[in-house]
């Protein structure tokens, strides 16, 4: 058994400003990688700029990261980073900018290479990366993964490199401006990370500490989330500061869990649904969680996962998710292609700890 969690993680209010010296120690000029809107709305971009200014560190901002970032966008950011002569990268936002930051850090550090290196296993080094998460879902601030959209293959896939952020600065106050939909979808993504890591052929008693902690945190906030869905409005009208903190902790521990095990079938099945139907990542993954548990409900590990979430049965869990997420209709032809694709995806298939065949997988759609 092995535990390897090299990212230096801080989690507190005013985290970015409190740890500005560690941030500035990563280099002389930072490339700030973010999307167009949310990092401005929640104050995270301003916090990073202020922290860098206070330490006299130069920076340049690339704010064109789209949801489910493409290789093309990564390459555009790489050109900008090289022109600006940056020597470290800070991802600010949800999974999209944080994942893109890792891929950009690799490409800027290797200006003589083209994008083909992203999906080939070479020994190239990346620039140092820091991450400032503003959603509670992906856990990308502590994982070595960077999932990009490959338009040529009409899907998403993690690059072939494991790029651990050097520093993660987590402040749950950034969650407070999120919409109910984003908050719920991202939380379900984190939940999927916990479940797919707990029920995984790579799971062991060391790395299960992360999933167990995260599933218990989820149990504490799950009723509050449902209240958010039922009453709408802004999440901060329903959730306490403590609940926002627990969501951020759940997301980071879920990231630590999948760092050790990777994800499994729900994630593998979700990518085509996101690409072809535009369903947000967490929601697309959540559709497949009941199926992931249902066919082996009698196994002790499945029952233990349900117990930690405080659900009496898979039916209980399914009813909860249906109300939280709503239903998604997946067309027959897309579903058939998706199942065929996952049956060929040995990386995801081998992580499932029980026997899985095409007929059972086909029933994962509800
Ligand atoms: Fe995910």
Boltz pocket constraint, residues with backbone or C-beta under 6 A from the ligand:
constraints:
  - pocket:
      binder: B
      contacts: [[A, 137], [A, 138], [A, 189], [A, 190], [A, 193], [A, 267], [A, 281], [A, 285]]
      max_distance: 6.0
